[in-house]
Amino acid sequence: MALIRSITSAPATIFQTWKELSRNHIVSIVNRLILFFTIASAVVLAWFWRFLPPLVPLWYSLPWGADRLANPAWLIILPAGVLVWYGASIVIATYVTREYLTFTQILLLTTLLGAFLSFVTLVKILFLVT
């Protein structure tokens, strides 16, 4: 019974802890920037969607040629991946690093770096093919 109670109270605990962590100036700014880059990625992708060719280069780690190409719908992976990474960072920050604010800040700064690089990658792909 205690397990069920702890599972059902987990979202409230995460929200309360995250609210306390977000009072920090660095955490607050980084949260806004992560959300900005994610929303900007979605907006840029929606704006260029009608101009995209049937195949776009996405898998740059594969050998040169047709293996690198993907359906444009796969470009949604970039902002969606940032959201998943951001969600995982929030959970890690609230459970693991809440006692150590520096680790939370470093975790969120790396998430911001990932969001920025994802945005730049998306923009470069879109300007390459349009």
Secondary structure, DSSP 8 states (H G I E B T S, - for coil): -HHHHHHHHHHHHHHHHHHHHTTSHHHHHHHHHHHHHHHHHHHHHHHHGGG--S-EE--TTS-SSGGGEE-GGGGGHHHHHHHHHHHHHHHHHHHTSTT-HHHHHHHHHHHHHHHHHHHHHHHHHHHHH-
